[in-house]
Amino acid sequence: MTFDEYVHERGQALLRLGFVLTGDAHLAEDLVQTALADAYRKWRKVAAARSPDAYVRRMLVNAHLSWRRRRSSTERPAEVGEDVAGLTPDPANGVADRSHMQQLLAQLAPRARTVLVLRYYADLDDAAIADAMGITESGVRATASRALAALRRGIATRETVQETR
């Protein structure tokens, strides 16, 4: 398989993974471009790997974690306004719930977010996640457990605030 064929087949899947990791379409494009540029430079080694897709996915994850470590600012997305009336079911509440979940995910440490994205979005098992991130399987499970606990706390806090309104 040539590099061009690989990008044609897997480029969109990598872009979706990049978006879930970063939460931003433009950053996802930059992240995928960075990972693919690295893959192009090492294409012979990537193509000879047992699983080129896993190899490139690991490059993408490593680039994401590297970017997060170097990030100079701590920008956070603005909160979405709540439904003031709250009298009738509003389809916008689903959008607000998804936005809230994206905000909670963005607040997680890069490693925790990456573990959750690889587990629930990329549907990888603990062994594949450990391989992709270069950590142990028990480290994957511990990180996932702490990350899920943080998400539950964030959801519970939001529900408590909504009940008081």
N, C-alpha and C positions, 0 to 999 in steps of 0.2 A: 504494500500500500504506500502510495506517495504521500507527501505532506499535504498537497492540495486536495487529494481525495479524503484524507483524514479530516481536514478542516471542513470540507463540504458536508461530510457525513455527521460529524460530531460538534461542529461549531455552535449551532443553536443550543444544544444541550449544555455545552460549556458556558455559554452566555447566560442561560437560565440559572445554572449553579452559581455563577459569579454574581448574578443579581440577588439571589437568596443570601449569599454570603455578605454582600456589601449593603444591600437595601437601597441601592441607587443604580439606575440604568446606566448612567454615564461612567460611574466608577467601575461597574461590571464590565463595560466594554474595554476600559483601560486595563483592568485586571486580566481579562482574557487575552487581550493583545500582548500584554507582557508575558504571560505564560506561553502563548503560542510562539512568540519571538524566541523565547528560551528553547522551546521544543524544536523550532526550526534549526537553530544552531546545533542542536544535539540529535537531529532526526535519525541518524543511523543507529544511535544507541536506543532511542525511543522505539523505533520500528522493530529492533531486535529484541525488545523486552517481551516478557511473557504476556503482559497485558499493556499495550500502548495507552489504552484509555486510562487505566489506573495510574500509569506513569505521568501522563499529562494532568490528570486530576490532582495528583500530589503536587505537581509543579504549581498548579493554580492555588491550592490550599496554602502552600508555602509562601507564594507571592502575597496572598491575602494577609497572612499572619505577619509577614515582614512589613507590609505597608502599615498595618495597625500599630506595630511597634514604633515605626518612624513617624507616625502622625504627629504633626506639630500643634494642631488645634483640637479642641474638644467640642466641635459643633454638634448639636443635637437637633433633630427635626422639631419644628414647633408642634404643639399639641393641637389636635383637631377639636373644634368647638363641640360641646355637647348639645343634645336636643333640649331646648328650654321647656317646651310644653310638656313633653313626655306623656301625653294623653293617648295617642294612638300609635300602634306599631309603625315604625318608620324604616323603610329599606336602608336608609342612610346609617342606621345603627349598625348594620352588618359591616358597612365600610368603616365606620368608626372603630368597631371591634378589631377588624383586621389592622387598622392603622395603629391601634393601641398595642396589639401583639408585635407589630414591626418595631414600635418604640421600645417595648420590653426587650426584644431580641437585640436591638442596637445597644442597649445598656449592658448587655452581658459582656464578659471578657471575650476577646477574640477567639481564644481556644474553646471556651464553652459554646459560643455561637457556632463555631465550625463543627464541633462534635454533634450538636443538635441538627444542623443543616445536613451533614453527611448521614446521620441516622434516619431522620424523618423525611428529608427531601430527596436525597440521593438513594435512600433505602439500602444503605450498607450495613452489614453486621459489625459487631465490635472488632473482630479481627481485621476486617478491611479498613475500618476507620483507624485502628491502631497503626496499620501499615501505611495508610495515607498520611498520617500525621507524625509518624515516627515516635509513638508513645506506646505504652503497654496497654493490653486489653483492660486490665483493672483500672488503669488511669482513665480510659475512655468511659468506663462505667461510673467511676467516681465523679468525673467532670460532668457527665450527663445528669447524674442524680442531683448534684448541686445546682446545675443550670435549670433543671425542671423545678426545683424547689424555689429558686428565685423568680421564675415565671409565675408559679402559683401564688407567691406572695404579692407580686405585682397585680395579678388578676383579682385577688381577694381585696387588696387595697382599693382598687377601682370600684368593685362592687359595693364596698362599704361606703365610699364617697357617694355613689349613685343612690344608695338607700337613704342617705341623710338629706337628699334634695327633695 
